Amino acid sequence: MRGSDRTRAKAAFEATRGQEMDASWSEFISRAVMNEVLRRERVYNEGNPFPGGTRNLAPGRKLAP
């Protein structure tokens, strides 16, 4: 994740956490990821969960400081 994207996400979280009732940064990230998961399931798999997901993924680059 680019540092500028992370900074933008953190700013959005901090500015709206009260209105959105976010318990934590982790909850915010989880909700964002699950929204994308649901979209991809809807678009590419008739709204059903994809099989798999149990293998370890290849590590990416570390987040920028």
N, C-alpha and C positions, 0 to 999 in steps of 0.2 A: 504494500500500500504506500503510495507516495505520501511524503510528509505533509504536503499541502492538503491532500484529501483527508488525512487523519486530523489535521488542525481544523478543517472545515466541519468534519463530523463532530469533533469534541465541542466546537462552538455551538452547533445546532443542539446537541445534547444538553449543554449547560444552559442555553437560553430557553429551552422548552421542557426541561425535565419535570417541572412542577405541573404544567398544563397536561403533559402526557402521562404523568404518574409513573415515571421511570424509577424503579427502585435502585438501579445501579447502571453504570456504564456497560457492564456485561449484559444486562437485560436489554438495553438499547441495541447493542450489537446483535444479540440473538434475534430480536424482533426484525431487525433490518435483513439479516440473513434469511430468516424464515419467510419473509415477504418475497424475496427473490426465489427461494425454493418453490413456494406455491405458484409463482408466476411461471416458472420453467415447467413444473409438472402440468399446469394447465395448458401451456402452449405446445409442449412436446410429448406429453404422455397422457392425454385425455383426462387430466386432473388427478391421476393416480400417482402414488409414490413410485420412484424408480427403484428397481431392485439393486442390491449391493450396498455399497457405502461402508463396508466393514474393513476394507484394506487401508493401510497407512498410505497417505499421500506423500509424494515427493516433497521435501522441504523447499520452500522458496527462500528468497533473500530475507534477511532480517529487516525489521521495520527501521526506517531512518530515525535518527534521534530527534 
